[in-house]
């Protein structure tokens, strides 16, 4: 019989994409008020995705990834997603988002994103939010899955996620000792 164990805390990672790079500072200010100090931030990464977001937000989307210093409880991901959804609404104009904010978390073995959209591989975590297993870490590298979004397979994104994972391992090791 397996014995339930408390899950380890996770590293909060939030992706922000927009066509208006001037929005990044006010969005980051709000995120730090909600989730604490930023630990790591990526440079702007071109966001080459489907026209799904361009219809609402326009062409020329750019993404910025951030990881936060405070570790989070994994079970808090649904509530975090609701808070980032509310922040998206604050920055909306005429019911159109000007910024998309995607929270997730990093563990040693996986990277998970939160979403409001159900699909076969997504697990319901409460508050109308699902967890999307985006990448797994095996044999020394991130492994994509059949449903992994193309931008999370890209070398620039994975380079940032390796930095986040390494920082997470350092943080969790310090916490455990």
N, C-alpha and C positions, 0 to 999 in steps of 0.2 A: 504494500500500500504506500502510495506517495504521501509525504508529509508536506502540507502547505508551508511555504516560506514567504516572508515579506519580500516584495520586489525591491530591487535597488532603485535609488533615485536616478533620474535621467537628466540629460543636458537638453535644455530647451533651445530649439533652433527655429527661427522664424524667417521665412522668405517673404520679401516684399517686392511686388512688381507694379510698375506704373509707366506711363509715358511722360509724366511730369517729374523730372528729377528734383525740382524744388520742394516737392512734398516729402522727401525722405527725412529731412531734419524734424519737421513737426511730428511725423509718424513715429520716428525713433524716440523722440522726447516722450510721447504718450506711452510707447511700449516700455521704456525704462521706468516710468512711473508705475506701470502695472506689474512688471516682472523683474525689475532690478537692473543692475549695471550690465552693460554689454561686455562680453568677454572677447569675442572675435567678430570681425565683419569682413565680408568679401568686397572686392571692388565691384563696380557695375558689371553685370554679366548680360550680354544680349539674350533676349528671351525669344527664342525661335519656337513658337508653338502654333497650334491650330488657330483658325480665325475665330474660335469660340470667344476668346477674350477681346480680340480686336473689334468685334462688333460693338461691344460695350465700351471699351476703353480707348480704342483707336490704335493705329499702327505705331511701330517703333517702341514696343514694350522693352523695358530694361528691368533686370532683377538685381536685388541686393540681398544677400544672406547674412543673418546675424545669429550669434549664439550668446546666451546669457550666462553670467557668472553663477547665480543661485541655481542649484539643482532643484528639480521638481519631482513631486510624486507622480508616477506614471498615470495614476487614476485621475489626475487633475487635467489631463489633456482635453477632455470634452469641455470643461469650464473655460479653459484657456481659449479654445476655438470660439466659444460664444463671445468672449471679451474681444477677440480680434475681429469678429463679424461686426460687433457694435462699433468698433473703431472705423472699419470700412464704411459703415453708414454715416459716421460723422464727417467723413471726407467726401461723401457722395454729393453730386450735383444733379438735381432733377432726377433722382432715383437711378442714376448711373454712377457706378463706382469709378473713382479716379485712382484708386489704389486697391490692390488685392494683397491680403496678408494671410500667409499660410503657415500655421504653427505645426511643429512636430517635435520629436525628440530622438536623441541619440543614446544608444546603449553600446556596450562592447560588441554585441552580436547583431544589432539591427538598427535601421533608421526607419521611423514610423512618421507618417503625416496624418493630420486630422482632416476630415472632410464631412460635409453634410450630405454627400451623395453615396447612396448604397450601391454595392456591386457584389458579385459572387465572392470575391477575395477579401472584402472588407468586413471587419468585426464591429458590431454595435457596442459602443462604450457609454451610452447614456446621453440624455439631453438632445436627442436627434442627431448625434454625431457618431461617426464611424472612424475606426483606425485603419489606415492603409499601410500595410507592410510594403515599404517602397524599395529598400535594399537590405540584403543580409551580408554579414561580414564572415567570410569563410576562407580558409587557406591564405590568410594575409591580405585579402583584398575584398572590396565591395563586389557583390554579385547582384546583377539586376534580375528581375523576375519578368515573366511575360507581360505584366501590366505596368511595369516601371515606366514612368513618363520619360520621354527621350532626353529632356534637359537634365534629369538626375543621372543619366548614363554618361553625360558629356565630361571630358577630362577636367575642365575648369571647375565644374560643380563638384566633381569627386575629389579634386585637390583640396577644395575648401572643407569638404566633409571629412577627409583624412585629418586635417588640422583639428576639427571639432572633436573627432573621436580620440585623438591623442590627448587633447586637453581634458576631455571627459575622463579618460583613464587616469591621468595625473590627479584630477580632482577627487575621484572616487577612491584612489589609493591613499591619498592624504586623509580623507575622511575616515577610512577604515583603520588607519594606524593611530 
